[in-house]
Amino acid sequence: MTRSASTPRAAHSPSIVLNGERRELTTSSALDLVAEVTGRQLHSDGTPADGGRLGIAVAVDGEVIRRGMWSDFTLSDGHTVDIVTAVQGG
């Protein structure tokens, strides 16, 4: 079956792969994504507003993004994002 030019295409929702699972992209910056995932408010430099420790790292497409750059890093459709928690021990 051939689609006619007037048949609308299904809208593509931008998505990322977050820690191995596809997820709709609902935020634009790495900072907003970290805040959403952790459920914590963050300052623009990535530090928690409550003064506590965050203890996580963010990598996009295999490249670590420095905490101070999270607010400036724009996420795009197709990015692979890993948010990892620091674990003490050995």
C-alpha positions, 0 to 999 in steps of 0.5 A, spaced: 500 500 500 502 506 498 501 512 502 498 518 499 502 525 500 496 527 504 496 522 509 499 525 515 505 521 518 505 519 526 508 524 530 515 522 532 516 524 540 523 525 541 527 520 545 533 518 549 536 511 551 537 512 559 541 507 562 539 502 557 531 503 556 528 508 551 525 514 554 521 520 551 525 526 552 521 531 556 527 535 558 532 539 554 538 539 559 542 534 562 541 538 569 533 537 568 534 530 566 538 529 573 533 533 577 527 529 574 531 522 575 533 524 582 527 527 584 531 533 587 532 540 586 538 542 583 542 549 582 544 551 575 551 548 577 549 541 578 549 542 586 543 540 590 539 545 593 538 542 599 545 542 600 546 535 600 551 530 596 548 528 589 554 522 588 552 521 581 555 522 574 552 523 567 555 521 560 552 522 554 554 517 548 559 515 552 562 522 554 562 524 561 559 531 562 562 535 567 557 537 573 558 544 571 556 543 564 549 539 565 545 546 565 548 548 558 548 541 555 542 540 551 539 533 550 537 531 543 533 525 540 537 519 540 542 521 545 544 515 549 545 517 557 548 514 563 546 516 570 550 512 575 551 513 582 557 513 586 558 506 590 563 506 596 566 499 597 571 495 594 
